[in-house]
Structures are given as structure tokens and as C-alpha cells.
Amino acid sequence: MTPPAEAERAVGIECYATSGAPCTARAKAKAEDFVVEEQIVQEGLVNEARPDFFPLYRVEKRSVDTMHMAKELSAALRSRVSYGGLKDKRAVAVQFVTPTSLRAERPIRVVRESFTADLVGYVPRPLSRSALSGNGFAVVLRDCCDGVGSRIQDTMKLAGERRLPNFYGLQRFGASGSGTHLIGKDLVKREFEEAVVRMLSAANPSETERGRVIGEALSDGKYDEVIRLLPPGKDVEKLVANGLSRHPGEWVRALRAVPVRLRRLYVQAYQSLIFNKTLSNAMKKGEDISKLEAGDNWAPTYGGGLVTKAVRGVKETHLDAAVPMVQVVGYAFRDYGSRFDAIIKGVLDEEGTAPAEFYVKEMQEVSAEGGFRRPHQAVRDASWSTAGRSATLKFVLGKGQYATILLREIIKPRDPVASGLA
């Protein structure tokens, strides 16, 4: 069996579902090779402007992450904005956004270098994650091996059987080597100084010397020197270093210079690591992730199987079209006695972490209650074709699921970054 790449194992992705050999291929050779479009169900949408309704924008972005797009659009609308989910930077992505204030500006179109936002109607409330039912993908793989067609067929067969693991992809953990899950663990463990040091001294593999020098400056309390050493684009890190320069040793205060949504993402990345390890261990034990077994938490599905409804208890008789659910650990974690709960407890023991620690009293805004996630990917409307050394795939995934996790089963890359999967 082909072992996963080291970068994947580092975030808990420790196995494959398919048995085929690795297949050379490149995703995201250019932005147009990876197109994702949100599918939303927005009740109450109207065409005519109403003062008590919020404008809904269809945003097409290119080579920019969602958070930076949202910051620019917020400035244009003079309001904070709400959106359904984060979308990959290295892609062409279509997603929907609303302002959160009824007093926001309402231009017909907003054009910036990296995105265009078009007004498509008005809705009775700001957009929320619950409005998102899934994401449609159109992907081109280039420089493929000769057997790419059979690799795709094997992967899609397992997808149809609900046997592809629903791992959190590498994008969840930061592609630059910063280790967002490690910062998240520092926050959960109340190791705030360690979180700051890790954040400021983290460097790309090609910049290990810079990271070492920054680490020494931090140890010596030379925070102005740290600011000077940080490379261009490290705006958040510079905010943290500026905070330390003004208030030395006040680690929590310095961390609060990081936007709260980003700080929450750090903790969520650590939750994702625990989930990935749980799912890997379940698969290595031979657990069937495709269907319910006695004692599982479960949820009914709708929307062609893409969307899950409220999670039900392990003792409740399940309905048709229900799927097993696995806990995402937070402070509300409870051992229900399921096969997955037992594995989660083993992972937590390895991590030296207790669920209660996800309630961070010193920084309550990053506390994470936890939740549930299905163990397999929900894939619909899959089609593909090959031509020469290229392959084109189209498919729809449930919300919060990663196309790169499906693609890794086809490629089995030695270097996920070079293959376009990070």
C-alpha cells in the first residue's frame, strides 16, 4: 500500500481508500484549472430592493483567499460581510456574500483586481453557512500518467459507495508551513507565549535561517528587530510583534491583534487534526465508514445526500438515507460509547489534550464547542474525460468537503504542494 506524503501524515491523513499505484498529475497548473462554485439555498430571495432586506452578491474571485476578498468587499459596502465558507486561493471561485448591516452601500457591481461582485437580489437575513448545500467543481489535471482514466474510475466508484474518507485537506492547516494546528494546540493548552513564538518564527522551508534569527530576537525581547525581519506579506505577524513592542510579555494581548476569525481558525485546525487522526485510525482498523452500525451517532440526509440534518443519538432508531457521524472534538465532547468515540479518546490521550481545554477562559472568543462531521465524502454528479495527458473532472461535494481529498486518491502525490493539492 502506498504511504501518504509526509506533509499529509503531519496533519493526520495517514491512509488511502483506493489501492491503485501513484499517478503523476498536476492540479491547479493555472487558476482556470480549478473552478469551484457554491450551491446555495437562500429562502426569501427577491429581485426588488427593500430597506429591510440585505443585498446578495455573487462574487467571482481569482487567486485570492476568501478572507482578503471579504476585507476589500467590506470596505466597498461599508459593512462587515457574511459568507458561507472559505474558498481556495489558488482557484477561480464563485461564492455568495451579504453585508451584515441594513445601512450598507448597495452598488450594482464592485470590481477589484482579484474579484468582481455582482448584485443578484435581496434576502431577509445575512447569508449563513446553513444556506450552503454544496460546492460544484470543474478540475483539469495536467501531465497525467497513462493510467489516469482507470485511477479516476476507481476513485469515483468508491465515492459512489461512500467509501472516500472525508479528511480535512491541507489547506485547512496553512500551505506555507506555518502549522496553524500547532498554534491552535498552543491556544487550547494556554501556552500563549509558545503560540506567539511559533507564529512569528514560523518560516517556509527555504527560510529556516530567517526563522532562527527571528526566534533569537524574540528570546532577547528585541521586538522591533522582529518587525524588521518579518518578510513582506506577514501583516498579521507584524501586528502581533507591534503589540509586544508596546506591551512586552503580554502574550494574550499580543495574540488579540490577530483577527478573531483567524484565531478561531487556528483552534479549528487543531480540531481538524484530531478528526483526521480519528478517521485514519478508524480506516486502519477496518471500520466501514460508508454505513451506520449499531451505536453510531447518525443524521438523516437530504439534497440528494449532500446535506445532513440534525444529528441523532446512538440509541435512536435510524431513518432511511441516514449516515454515520463522527464527533469533532470541542468542550462539549461526550463519550456516547460509539466505535468512533473510542478512537477519539485514544487520539486525545496521544495528544495529551482533554475536551474541556477547548473552553479557553483567558481568550473565550476562540473557545470551540465541537460538533459532528460525516466520515465519508458525499459526491454527486461525477463525470470525467481524458485527452492525451490531461483529464477533466466535474463533481459536486457536500459543504465543508475538500476536492483535493478526492484528487489525492487519484494522484497519491509524493509532494502535495508540487502536485497542486495544497
C-alpha positions as a Markdown table, in Angstrom:
| # | Residue | x | y | z |
|---|---|---|---|---|
| 1 | Met | 0.0 | 0.0 | 0.0 |
| 2 | Thr | 1.4 | 3.4 | -1.0 |
| 3 | Pro | 2.1 | 5.5 | 2.1 |
| 4 | Pro | 0.8 | 9.1 | 2.2 |
| 5 | Ala | 3.2 | 12.0 | 1.8 |
| 6 | Glu | 4.9 | 13.3 | 4.9 |
| 7 | Ala | 3.0 | 16.6 | 4.7 |
| 8 | Glu | -0.3 | 14.6 | 4.9 |
| 9 | Arg | 0.8 | 12.4 | 7.8 |
| 10 | Ala | 1.8 | 15.5 | 9.7 |
| 11 | Val | -1.9 | 16.6 | 9.7 |
| 12 | Gly | -3.3 | 13.2 | 10.5 |
| 13 | Ile | -4.0 | 11.9 | 6.9 |
| 14 | Glu | -2.4 | 8.5 | 7.2 |
| 15 | Cys | -4.1 | 6.3 | 4.6 |
| 16 | Tyr | -5.8 | 5.9 | 1.2 |
| 17 | Ala | -9.1 | 4.3 | 0.4 |
| 18 | Thr | -8.1 | 3.3 | -3.1 |
| 19 | Ser | -5.4 | 0.6 | -3.8 |
| 20 | Gly | -4.0 | 1.8 | -7.2 |
| 21 | Ala | -0.4 | 2.9 | -7.7 |
| 22 | Pro | 0.5 | 6.6 | -7.7 |
| 23 | Cys | -0.3 | 8.5 | -10.9 |
| 24 | Thr | 1.7 | 11.5 | -11.9 |
| 25 | Ala | -0.6 | 14.6 | -12.4 |
| 26 | Arg | -0.7 | 18.3 | -11.6 |
| 27 | Ala | -3.8 | 20.2 | -10.4 |
| 28 | Lys | -4.0 | 24.0 | -10.4 |
| 29 | Ala | -1.3 | 24.5 | -13.0 |
| 30 | Lys | -3.3 | 27.7 | -13.6 |
| 31 | Ala | -6.2 | 29.2 | -11.8 |
| 32 | Glu | -8.7 | 28.2 | -14.5 |
| 33 | Asp | -7.8 | 24.5 | -13.9 |
| 34 | Phe | -9.6 | 24.5 | -10.6 |
| 35 | Val | -13.1 | 26.1 | -10.6 |
| 36 | Val | -15.4 | 25.9 | -7.6 |
| 37 | Glu | -18.9 | 27.4 | -7.4 |
| 38 | Glu | -21.1 | 27.4 | -4.3 |
| 39 | Gln | -24.6 | 25.9 | -4.4 |
| 40 | Ile | -26.9 | 27.8 | -2.0 |
| 41 | Val | -30.5 | 27.5 | -0.9 |
| 42 | Gln | -31.5 | 31.1 | 0.0 |
| 43 | Glu | -35.1 | 31.3 | 1.1 |
| 44 | Gly | -36.9 | 34.6 | 0.6 |
| 45 | Leu | -34.8 | 35.9 | -2.3 |
| 46 | Val | -36.4 | 38.8 | -4.1 |
| 47 | Asn | -35.4 | 40.9 | -7.1 |
| 48 | Glu | -36.6 | 44.3 | -6.0 |
| 49 | Ala | -34.7 | 46.3 | -3.4 |
| 50 | Arg | -36.3 | 46.5 | 0.1 |
| 51 | Pro | -35.0 | 48.5 | 3.0 |
| 52 | Asp | -35.4 | 45.6 | 5.4 |
| 53 | Phe | -33.7 | 43.1 | 3.1 |
| 54 | Phe | -29.9 | 42.6 | 2.6 |
| 55 | Pro | -28.3 | 42.8 | -0.8 |
| 56 | Leu | -26.9 | 39.4 | -2.0 |
| 57 | Tyr | -23.7 | 39.4 | -4.1 |
| 58 | Arg | -22.4 | 36.8 | -6.4 |
| 59 | Val | -18.6 | 37.1 | -6.1 |
| 60 | Glu | -16.2 | 35.6 | -8.6 |
| 61 | Lys | -12.6 | 35.7 | -7.3 |
| 62 | Arg | -9.3 | 34.6 | -8.7 |
| 63 | Ser | -6.1 | 33.9 | -6.9 |
| 64 | Val | -7.2 | 35.5 | -3.6 |
| 65 | Asp | -8.4 | 33.9 | -0.4 |
| 66 | Thr | -11.9 | 34.5 | 0.9 |
| 67 | Met | -10.8 | 36.5 | 4.0 |
| 68 | His | -8.8 | 39.0 | 1.9 |
| 69 | Met | -11.7 | 39.3 | -0.6 |
| 70 | Ala | -14.1 | 39.8 | 2.3 |
| 71 | Lys | -12.0 | 42.6 | 3.7 |
| 72 | Glu | -11.9 | 44.5 | 0.4 |
| 73 | Leu | -15.7 | 44.0 | -0.2 |
| 74 | Ser | -16.4 | 45.1 | 3.4 |
| 75 | Ala | -14.7 | 48.4 | 2.7 |
| 76 | Ala | -16.7 | 48.9 | -0.6 |
| 77 | Leu | -20.0 | 48.1 | 1.1 |
| 78 | Arg | -19.1 | 50.0 | 4.3 |
| 79 | Ser | -20.2 | 47.0 | 6.3 |
| 80 | Arg | -18.9 | 43.7 | 7.6 |
| 81 | Val | -19.9 | 40.9 | 5.3 |
| 82 | Ser | -21.1 | 37.3 | 5.8 |
| 83 | Tyr | -20.3 | 34.3 | 3.6 |
| 84 | Gly | -21.0 | 30.6 | 3.5 |
| 85 | Gly | -17.5 | 29.2 | 3.5 |
| 86 | Leu | -13.8 | 29.7 | 2.8 |
| 87 | Lys | -12.6 | 29.1 | -0.8 |
| 88 | Asp | -9.2 | 28.1 | -2.1 |
| 89 | Lys | -6.8 | 30.9 | -3.1 |
| 90 | Arg | -5.3 | 29.0 | -6.0 |
| 91 | Ala | -8.5 | 28.8 | -7.9 |
| 92 | Val | -11.3 | 30.5 | -9.7 |
| 93 | Ala | -14.1 | 30.5 | -7.1 |
| 94 | Val | -17.7 | 31.7 | -7.1 |
| 95 | Gln | -19.3 | 32.4 | -3.8 |
| 96 | Phe | -22.1 | 34.4 | -2.3 |
| 97 | Val | -21.8 | 37.3 | 0.2 |
| 98 | Thr | -24.1 | 39.7 | 2.0 |
| 99 | Pro | -23.4 | 42.7 | 4.2 |
| 100 | Thr | -24.4 | 42.3 | 7.8 |
| 101 | Ser | -25.8 | 45.9 | 8.1 |
| 102 | Leu | -29.0 | 47.2 | 6.5 |
| 103 | Arg | -27.2 | 50.5 | 6.2 |
| 104 | Ala | -24.6 | 49.1 | 3.9 |
| 105 | Glu | -23.9 | 50.6 | 0.5 |
| 106 | Arg | -25.7 | 48.7 | -2.3 |
| 107 | Pro | -23.7 | 49.1 | -5.5 |
| 108 | Ile | -24.8 | 47.1 | -8.6 |
| 109 | Arg | -21.2 | 45.9 | -9.1 |
| 110 | Val | -17.9 | 46.0 | -7.2 |
| 111 | Val | -14.8 | 45.4 | -9.3 |
| 112 | Arg | -11.3 | 44.9 | -7.8 |
| 113 | Glu | -8.1 | 43.4 | -9.2 |
| 114 | Ser | -8.8 | 40.0 | -7.8 |
| 115 | Phe | -12.6 | 39.7 | -7.7 |
| 116 | Thr | -15.9 | 41.0 | -9.1 |
| 117 | Ala | -19.1 | 41.2 | -7.0 |
| 118 | Asp | -22.5 | 41.4 | -8.8 |
| 119 | Leu | -25.7 | 42.2 | -7.0 |
| 120 | Val | -28.2 | 39.4 | -7.7 |
| 121 | Gly | -31.1 | 40.1 | -5.4 |
| 122 | Tyr | -32.1 | 40.8 | -1.8 |
| 123 | Val | -32.6 | 38.4 | 1.1 |
| 124 | Pro | -34.3 | 38.7 | 4.5 |
| 125 | Arg | -31.2 | 37.9 | 6.6 |
| 126 | Pro | -27.5 | 37.9 | 6.1 |
| 127 | Leu | -26.0 | 34.8 | 4.5 |
| 128 | Ser | -25.0 | 32.0 | 6.8 |
| 129 | Arg | -23.3 | 28.7 | 6.4 |
| 130 | Ser | -26.6 | 26.9 | 6.7 |
| 131 | Ala | -27.6 | 28.3 | 3.3 |
| 132 | Leu | -24.8 | 26.4 | 1.6 |
| 133 | Ser | -25.8 | 23.0 | 0.3 |
| 134 | Gly | -22.6 | 22.1 | -1.5 |
| 135 | Asn | -19.9 | 23.1 | -4.0 |
| 136 | Gly | -19.6 | 22.2 | -7.7 |
| 137 | Phe | -16.1 | 21.6 | -9.0 |
| 138 | Ala | -14.6 | 21.6 | -12.5 |
| 139 | Val | -11.0 | 20.4 | -12.4 |
| 140 | Val | -8.3 | 19.9 | -15.0 |
| 141 | Leu | -5.4 | 17.6 | -14.3 |
| 142 | Arg | -2.3 | 18.1 | -16.5 |
| 143 | Asp | 0.8 | 16.0 | -17.2 |
| 144 | Cys | -1.0 | 12.9 | -16.2 |
| 145 | Cys | 0.2 | 9.3 | -16.1 |
| 146 | Asp | -1.0 | 6.9 | -18.8 |
| 147 | Gly | -3.4 | 5.2 | -16.5 |
| 148 | Val | -5.2 | 8.3 | -15.1 |
| 149 | Gly | -8.5 | 7.2 | -16.5 |
| 150 | Ser | -8.6 | 4.0 | -14.5 |
| 151 | Arg | -7.4 | 5.8 | -11.4 |
| 152 | Ile | -10.3 | 8.2 | -11.7 |
| 153 | Gln | -12.8 | 5.4 | -12.3 |
| 154 | Asp | -11.6 | 3.5 | -9.2 |
| 155 | Thr | -11.9 | 6.7 | -7.1 |
| 156 | Met | -15.3 | 7.6 | -8.4 |
| 157 | Lys | -16.5 | 4.0 | -7.8 |
| 158 | Leu | -15.5 | 4.3 | -4.1 |
| 159 | Ala | -17.1 | 7.8 | -4.0 |
| 160 | Gly | -20.4 | 6.3 | -5.2 |
| 161 | Glu | -20.1 | 3.7 | -2.4 |
| 162 | Arg | -19.5 | 6.4 | 0.2 |
| 163 | Arg | -16.0 | 5.0 | 1.0 |
| 164 | Leu | -13.8 | 8.0 | 0.3 |
| 165 | Pro | -12.7 | 9.4 | 3.7 |
| 166 | Asn | -13.8 | 12.9 | 4.5 |
| 167 | Phe | -10.5 | 14.2 | 5.7 |
| 168 | Tyr | -9.8 | 17.9 | 6.2 |
| 169 | Gly | -7.4 | 18.9 | 3.4 |
| 170 | Leu | -4.0 | 20.5 | 3.7 |
| 171 | Gln | -5.5 | 23.9 | 3.0 |
| 172 | Arg | -7.1 | 23.7 | 6.4 |
| 173 | Phe | -3.7 | 23.8 | 8.0 |
| 174 | Gly | -1.9 | 26.5 | 6.1 |
| 175 | Ala | 0.1 | 25.8 | 3.0 |
| 176 | Ser | 3.1 | 27.9 | 4.0 |
| 177 | Gly | 4.4 | 25.5 | 6.7 |
| 178 | Ser | 3.2 | 27.8 | 9.5 |
| 179 | Gly | 1.4 | 24.9 | 11.2 |
| 180 | Thr | -1.9 | 26.5 | 12.1 |
| 181 | His | -3.0 | 23.4 | 14.0 |
| 182 | Leu | 0.1 | 23.7 | 16.2 |
| 183 | Ile | -0.7 | 27.3 | 17.0 |
| 184 | Gly | -4.3 | 26.1 | 17.8 |
| 185 | Lys | -3.0 | 23.5 | 20.2 |
| 186 | Asp | -0.9 | 26.2 | 21.9 |
| 187 | Leu | -4.1 | 28.2 | 22.4 |
| 188 | Val | -6.0 | 25.3 | 23.7 |
| 189 | Lys | -3.2 | 24.4 | 26.1 |
| 190 | Arg | -3.0 | 28.0 | 27.3 |
| 191 | Glu | 0.6 | 28.1 | 26.1 |
| 192 | Phe | 0.2 | 31.7 | 24.8 |
| 193 | Glu | 3.9 | 32.6 | 24.7 |
| 194 | Glu | 4.6 | 29.5 | 22.7 |
| 195 | Ala | 1.8 | 30.4 | 20.3 |
| 196 | Val | 3.3 | 33.9 | 19.7 |
| 197 | Val | 6.8 | 32.5 | 19.2 |
| 198 | Arg | 5.6 | 29.8 | 16.8 |
| 199 | Met | 3.6 | 32.4 | 14.8 |
| 200 | Leu | 6.4 | 34.9 | 14.5 |
| 201 | Ser | 9.3 | 32.5 | 13.9 |
| 202 | Ala | 7.5 | 30.1 | 11.5 |
| 203 | Ala | 9.1 | 30.1 | 8.1 |
| 204 | Asn | 9.0 | 28.4 | 4.8 |
| 205 | Pro | 11.5 | 25.5 | 4.4 |
| 206 | Ser | 13.6 | 27.8 | 2.3 |
| 207 | Glu | 13.7 | 30.5 | 5.1 |
| 208 | Thr | 14.8 | 28.4 | 8.1 |
| 209 | Glu | 17.7 | 30.9 | 8.7 |
| 210 | Arg | 15.3 | 33.8 | 8.9 |
| 211 | Gly | 13.1 | 31.8 | 11.3 |
| 212 | Arg | 16.1 | 31.1 | 13.5 |
| 213 | Val | 17.2 | 34.7 | 13.7 |
| 214 | Ile | 13.6 | 35.8 | 14.5 |
| 215 | Gly | 13.4 | 33.3 | 17.2 |
| 216 | Glu | 16.7 | 34.6 | 18.8 |
| 217 | Ala | 15.3 | 38.2 | 18.6 |
| 218 | Leu | 12.1 | 37.1 | 20.3 |
| 219 | Ser | 14.1 | 35.4 | 23.1 |
| 220 | Asp | 16.1 | 38.6 | 23.6 |
| 221 | Gly | 13.0 | 40.7 | 23.7 |
| 222 | Lys | 14.1 | 42.7 | 20.6 |
| 223 | Tyr | 10.6 | 43.0 | 19.2 |
| 224 | Asp | 11.4 | 46.0 | 16.9 |
| 225 | Glu | 14.1 | 43.7 | 15.3 |
| 226 | Val | 11.4 | 41.0 | 14.8 |
| 227 | Ile | 9.2 | 43.5 | 12.9 |
| 228 | Arg | 12.2 | 44.4 | 10.7 |
| 229 | Leu | 13.0 | 40.7 | 10.0 |
| 230 | Leu | 9.4 | 39.6 | 9.1 |
| 231 | Pro | 9.1 | 39.2 | 5.3 |
| 232 | Pro | 6.6 | 41.1 | 3.2 |
| 233 | Gly | 3.1 | 39.8 | 3.4 |
| 234 | Lys | 3.3 | 38.9 | 7.1 |
| 235 | Asp | 0.8 | 41.7 | 8.1 |
| 236 | Val | -0.8 | 39.8 | 10.9 |
| 237 | Glu | 2.5 | 38.7 | 12.4 |
| 238 | Lys | 3.7 | 42.4 | 12.3 |
| 239 | Leu | 0.6 | 43.4 | 14.3 |
| 240 | Val | 1.5 | 40.8 | 16.9 |
| 241 | Ala | 5.1 | 42.0 | 17.1 |
| 242 | Asn | 4.0 | 45.6 | 17.3 |
| 243 | Gly | 1.8 | 44.6 | 20.2 |
| 244 | Leu | 4.7 | 43.0 | 22.0 |
| 245 | Ser | 6.9 | 46.0 | 21.3 |
| 246 | Arg | 4.3 | 48.2 | 23.1 |
| 247 | His | 3.4 | 45.7 | 25.9 |
| 248 | Pro | 6.3 | 43.3 | 26.4 |
| 249 | Gly | 5.3 | 39.9 | 27.9 |
| 250 | Glu | 1.6 | 40.4 | 27.5 |
| 251 | Trp | 1.1 | 37.4 | 25.3 |
| 252 | Val | -2.7 | 37.2 | 25.2 |
| 253 | Arg | -2.9 | 40.9 | 24.4 |
| 254 | Ala | -0.5 | 40.4 | 21.6 |
| 255 | Leu | -2.4 | 37.5 | 20.2 |
| 256 | Arg | -5.6 | 39.6 | 20.2 |
| 257 | Ala | -4.0 | 41.7 | 17.5 |
| 258 | Val | -4.8 | 38.7 | 15.2 |
| 259 | Pro | -8.4 | 39.0 | 13.8 |
| 260 | Val | -10.7 | 36.8 | 15.8 |
| 261 | Arg | -11.8 | 34.8 | 12.8 |
| 262 | Leu | -8.2 | 33.8 | 12.1 |
| 263 | Arg | -7.6 | 32.9 | 15.8 |
| 264 | Arg | -10.7 | 30.7 | 15.7 |
| 265 | Leu | -9.3 | 29.1 | 12.5 |
| 266 | Tyr | -6.1 | 28.1 | 14.5 |
| 267 | Val | -8.2 | 26.2 | 17.0 |
| 268 | Gln | -10.4 | 24.7 | 14.3 |
| 269 | Ala | -7.2 | 23.5 | 12.6 |
| 270 | Tyr | -6.3 | 21.6 | 15.8 |
| 271 | Gln | -9.8 | 20.1 | 15.9 |
| 272 | Ser | -9.3 | 19.1 | 12.3 |
| 273 | Leu | -6.0 | 17.3 | 13.1 |
| 274 | Ile | -7.8 | 15.3 | 15.8 |
| 275 | Phe | -10.6 | 14.4 | 13.4 |
| 276 | Asn | -8.2 | 13.3 | 10.7 |
| 277 | Lys | -6.2 | 11.1 | 13.1 |
| 278 | Thr | -9.5 | 9.6 | 14.3 |
| 279 | Leu | -10.7 | 8.8 | 10.7 |
| 280 | Ser | -7.2 | 7.4 | 9.8 |
| 281 | Asn | -7.2 | 5.1 | 12.8 |
| 282 | Ala | -10.8 | 4.0 | 12.1 |
| 283 | Met | -9.9 | 3.1 | 8.5 |
| 284 | Lys | -6.7 | 1.3 | 9.5 |
| 285 | Lys | -8.8 | -0.7 | 11.9 |
| 286 | Gly | -11.1 | -1.7 | 9.1 |
| 287 | Glu | -14.2 | 0.2 | 10.2 |
| 288 | Asp | -16.8 | 0.6 | 7.5 |
| 289 | Ile | -17.3 | 4.4 | 7.1 |
| 290 | Ser | -20.0 | 4.1 | 4.4 |
| 291 | Lys | -22.9 | 3.0 | 6.6 |
| 292 | Leu | -24.4 | 3.1 | 10.0 |
| 293 | Glu | -23.6 | 0.5 | 12.6 |
| 294 | Ala | -25.3 | -0.1 | 16.0 |
| 295 | Gly | -24.2 | 2.6 | 18.5 |
| 296 | Asp | -23.3 | 5.3 | 15.9 |
| 297 | Asn | -24.4 | 8.8 | 16.1 |
| 298 | Trp | -26.2 | 9.5 | 12.9 |
| 299 | Ala | -28.0 | 12.1 | 10.7 |
| 300 | Pro | -30.7 | 11.9 | 8.0 |
| 301 | Thr | -29.7 | 13.4 | 4.7 |
| 302 | Tyr | -31.5 | 15.5 | 2.0 |
| 303 | Gly | -30.5 | 17.4 | -1.1 |
| 304 | Gly | -29.5 | 14.2 | -2.9 |
| 305 | Gly | -27.4 | 13.1 | 0.1 |
| 306 | Leu | -25.3 | 16.2 | 0.2 |
| 307 | Val | -26.7 | 17.8 | 3.3 |
| 308 | Thr | -27.2 | 16.3 | 6.8 |
| 309 | Lys | -29.9 | 17.3 | 9.2 |
| 310 | Ala | -29.7 | 17.4 | 13.0 |
| 311 | Val | -27.5 | 14.7 | 14.5 |
| 312 | Arg | -29.4 | 12.0 | 16.4 |
| 313 | Gly | -28.4 | 9.9 | 19.4 |
| 314 | Val | -26.8 | 6.4 | 19.3 |
| 315 | Lys | -29.9 | 4.8 | 20.9 |
| 316 | Glu | -32.4 | 6.3 | 18.5 |
| 317 | Thr | -33.7 | 4.1 | 15.6 |
| 318 | His | -32.2 | 5.5 | 12.5 |
| 319 | Leu | -34.2 | 6.6 | 9.5 |
| 320 | Asp | -33.7 | 5.6 | 5.8 |
| 321 | Ala | -30.9 | 7.6 | 4.0 |
| 322 | Ala | -29.1 | 8.2 | 7.3 |
| 323 | Val | -25.4 | 8.3 | 7.6 |
| 324 | Pro | -23.0 | 7.8 | 10.5 |
| 325 | Met | -21.5 | 10.9 | 12.1 |
| 326 | Val | -18.2 | 11.4 | 13.9 |
| 327 | Gln | -17.6 | 14.0 | 16.6 |
| 328 | Val | -15.4 | 17.0 | 16.0 |
| 329 | Val | -13.9 | 17.4 | 19.5 |
| 330 | Gly | -14.6 | 20.5 | 21.5 |
| 331 | Tyr | -15.5 | 21.3 | 25.1 |
| 332 | Ala | -19.0 | 19.7 | 24.6 |
| 333 | Phe | -17.5 | 16.4 | 23.6 |
| 334 | Arg | -19.3 | 13.5 | 25.2 |
| 335 | Asp | -18.4 | 9.8 | 25.0 |
| 336 | Tyr | -21.6 | 8.2 | 23.7 |
| 337 | Gly | -20.0 | 4.8 | 23.5 |
| 338 | Ser | -19.8 | 4.7 | 19.7 |
| 339 | Arg | -17.0 | 3.0 | 17.8 |
| 340 | Phe | -15.7 | 6.4 | 16.7 |
| 341 | Asp | -15.8 | 7.8 | 20.3 |
| 342 | Ala | -13.5 | 5.1 | 21.5 |
| 343 | Ile | -11.0 | 6.1 | 18.8 |
| 344 | Ile | -11.3 | 9.8 | 19.5 |
| 345 | Lys | -10.4 | 9.1 | 23.2 |
| 346 | Gly | -7.3 | 7.3 | 22.1 |
| 347 | Val | -6.2 | 10.2 | 19.9 |
| 348 | Leu | -6.9 | 12.7 | 22.7 |
| 349 | Asp | -4.7 | 10.6 | 25.0 |
| 350 | Glu | -1.9 | 10.7 | 22.4 |
| 351 | Glu | -2.3 | 14.5 | 22.2 |
| 352 | Gly | -2.4 | 14.9 | 25.9 |
| 353 | Thr | -5.5 | 17.1 | 25.5 |
| 354 | Ala | -8.8 | 17.0 | 27.3 |
| 355 | Pro | -12.1 | 18.2 | 25.7 |
| 356 | Ala | -12.6 | 20.7 | 28.5 |
| 357 | Glu | -9.5 | 22.5 | 27.4 |
| 358 | Phe | -11.3 | 23.8 | 24.2 |
| 359 | Tyr | -13.0 | 26.3 | 26.5 |
| 360 | Val | -10.2 | 28.9 | 26.7 |
| 361 | Lys | -11.2 | 31.0 | 29.7 |
| 362 | Glu | -8.3 | 33.5 | 29.1 |
| 363 | Met | -9.5 | 34.0 | 25.5 |
| 364 | Gln | -13.1 | 32.9 | 25.4 |
| 365 | Glu | -13.7 | 34.1 | 21.9 |
| 366 | Val | -11.6 | 31.2 | 20.5 |
| 367 | Ser | -13.3 | 28.5 | 22.5 |
| 368 | Ala | -14.7 | 25.7 | 20.4 |
| 369 | Glu | -17.8 | 23.7 | 21.4 |
| 370 | Gly | -17.3 | 21.0 | 18.8 |
| 371 | Gly | -19.8 | 19.2 | 16.5 |
| 372 | Phe | -20.1 | 16.4 | 14.1 |
| 373 | Arg | -18.9 | 15.5 | 10.6 |
| 374 | Arg | -19.6 | 12.6 | 8.4 |
| 375 | Pro | -16.7 | 10.2 | 7.9 |
| 376 | His | -17.1 | 9.8 | 4.1 |
| 377 | Gln | -17.3 | 12.3 | 1.3 |
| 378 | Ala | -20.7 | 13.0 | -0.3 |
| 379 | Val | -20.1 | 13.1 | -4.1 |
| 380 | Arg | -22.8 | 13.7 | -6.7 |
| 381 | Asp | -23.0 | 14.3 | -10.5 |
| 382 | Ala | -19.5 | 13.0 | -11.2 |
| 383 | Ser | -18.2 | 12.9 | -14.8 |
| 384 | Trp | -14.8 | 12.8 | -16.3 |
| 385 | Ser | -12.9 | 12.6 | -19.6 |
| 386 | Thr | -9.3 | 12.2 | -20.7 |
| 387 | Ala | -7.4 | 13.6 | -23.7 |
| 388 | Gly | -3.7 | 13.0 | -24.2 |
| 389 | Arg | -2.0 | 13.7 | -20.9 |
| 390 | Ser | -4.9 | 15.7 | -19.4 |
| 391 | Ala | -8.0 | 14.8 | -17.6 |
| 392 | Thr | -11.1 | 16.9 | -16.8 |
| 393 | Leu | -13.4 | 16.1 | -13.8 |
| 394 | Lys | -16.7 | 17.5 | -12.7 |
| 395 | Phe | -18.4 | 16.7 | -9.5 |
| 396 | Val | -20.4 | 18.2 | -6.6 |
| 397 | Leu | -19.3 | 17.8 | -2.9 |
| 398 | Gly | -21.2 | 18.5 | 0.3 |
| 399 | Lys | -20.3 | 21.7 | 2.1 |
| 400 | Gly | -17.1 | 21.7 | 4.1 |
| 401 | Gln | -15.6 | 18.9 | 2.0 |
| 402 | Tyr | -12.3 | 19.1 | 0.1 |
| 403 | Ala | -11.9 | 18.4 | -3.6 |
| 404 | Thr | -8.2 | 17.9 | -3.0 |
| 405 | Ile | -9.0 | 14.9 | -0.8 |
| 406 | Leu | -10.8 | 13.3 | -3.7 |
| 407 | Leu | -8.0 | 14.2 | -6.1 |
| 408 | Arg | -5.3 | 12.8 | -3.8 |
| 409 | Glu | -6.8 | 9.3 | -4.2 |
| 410 | Ile | -6.2 | 9.6 | -7.9 |
| 411 | Ile | -2.7 | 11.1 | -7.8 |
| 412 | Lys | -1.2 | 9.8 | -4.5 |
| 413 | Pro | 1.4 | 12.5 | -4.6 |
| 414 | Arg | 4.9 | 12.4 | -3.1 |
| 415 | Asp | 4.8 | 16.2 | -2.9 |
| 416 | Pro | 1.2 | 17.5 | -2.5 |
| 417 | Val | 2.3 | 21.1 | -2.9 |
| 418 | Ala | 4.1 | 20.4 | -6.2 |
| 419 | Ser | 1.0 | 18.4 | -7.4 |
| 420 | Gly | -1.3 | 21.3 | -6.6 |
| 421 | Leu | -3.1 | 19.7 | -3.7 |
| 422 | Ala | -2.2 | 22.2 | -1.0 |
